[in-house]
Structures are given as C-alpha cells and as structure tokens.
Amino acid sequence: MQASAETSKQAQTRVRRWERAITRLMFQPSLAGFNDRLGVLE
C-alpha cells in the first residue's frame, strides 16, 4: 500500500511538471519576454 501511495504522489508531481511545461510552451510565442524573466527567476 505504501509503495502505491508513493507512486501516486510521484505521478501527481510529474503531471504538475508537465502542465507547467506545456503552459510555458503555449504562452511562449505571445509572452516570450515574460517567460525569459521567469526562466531567470527559476
């Protein structure tokens, strides 16, 4: 049970990372400068 719980947490983290990356790619053409600033902050 613990192994499955850890797997689900890892899956959620992975999904969030993908959502973040996809959102960044979607908005990059219109907000390229803003994304560059975010990249520097990160």
C-alpha positions in Angstrom: 0.0 0.0 0.0 2.8 2.4 0.9 4.5 1.8 -2.5 1.3 2.6 -4.4 0.8 5.8 -2.4 4.4 6.9 -3.2 3.8 6.1 -6.9 0.6 8.2 -6.9 2.5 11.2 -5.3 5.2 10.9 -7.9 2.6 10.7 -10.7 0.9 13.9 -9.4 4.3 15.7 -9.3 5.1 14.5 -12.8 1.7 15.7 -14.1 2.2 19.1 -12.5 5.6 19.4 -14.1 4.2 18.5 -17.5 1.3 21.0 -17.0 3.8 23.7 -16.2 6.0 22.9 -19.2 3.0 22.7 -21.6 1.6 26.0 -20.3 5.0 27.6 -20.8 5.2 26.4 -24.4 1.7 27.5 -25.1 2.3 31.1 -24.0 5.9 31.4 -25.2 5.1 32.9 -28.6 2.9 35.8 -27.1 4.8 36.3 -23.9 8.4 35.4 -24.8 9.9 38.2 -22.8 7.8 37.3 -19.7 8.9 33.7 -20.0 12.5 34.8 -20.2 12.1 36.7 -16.9 10.5 33.6 -15.3 13.4 31.5 -16.5 15.9 33.9 -14.8 13.9 33.8 -11.6 13.8 30.0 -11.6 
